[in-house]
């Protein structure tokens, strides 16, 4: 095992407008002993050149150029080239606080945890929102339910002991283009990873820099990717006690299907009709109109839900 404390893995794809901001925030860390692996996933803009220039000025930064394979394969590529005792991933659209690595590392040492989680600041168009990521429970079953349904699935606020996932053979799944990070983290906890928490918002999740990202996009490709992700979740957690958590996640897929008017009405009810068993209170913290679209599609009229989703889209465009 390498003696570098932390390997920071950065998936880079066509991020010429934002990657320098992330790199500068990493260079400004109060902790100095770390490596950064910049994984250029076949970018077609100037991202690769920007990464190259950074490595010439700071030997803690290493760049790898590879053909485009998607986010899961890129994260796994970074893991396979990391040498740190701990690893953490950052996205090239985002940035971090100066004490990001130091506070997570200190907590990892103090608690001897396999995973350390911190809070997140969500950078929206007109405001910054604090998102607490404190687990409600630290026992295995409680953590699994929390990670399935409530906590963010991203790897950027989770420092992980590299030896744990190596020893348990846990990897990013090939072929998943959505939710691959949450699946990875759930497999860690399912394998018995101990978890600790830092009560500090150390990561800035920029929700405006890349509106076309796989996480926030609305397309048939994204819908199918979500369905594949939920199918994998159901394989991992077939037990009845997880059914409601997984059903709640599937409500987001319902909204996408209605927004795209895909699939056709008959197939829609074949695919999602079972979600009628969820009550309004199970719909979580989505905006009211989003929840109304979902509820209407399942309980009232698919066609009316399509109209409501179009109204919502028009309202969003008017507010830009």
Buried (B, 14 or more C-beta within 10 A) or exposed (E): EEEBBBBBBBBBBBBBBBBBBBBEBBBEBEBEEBBBBBBBBBBEEBBBEBBBBBBEEEEBBBBBBEEEBBBBBBBBBBBEBBBBBBBBBBBBBBBBBBBBBBBBBBBBEEBEBBBBBBBBBBBEEEEEEEBEBEBEEEEBEEBBBBBBBBBBBBBBBBBBBBEBBEEBEBBBBEEBBBBBBBBBBBBBBBBEBBBBBBEBBBBBBBBEBBEEBBBEBEBEEBBBBBBBBBEBBEEBBEEEEBBBBBBBBBBBBBBBBBBBBBBEEEEBBEBBEEBEEBEEEBBEEBEEBBBBBBBBBBEEEBEEBBEBBBEBEEEEEEEE
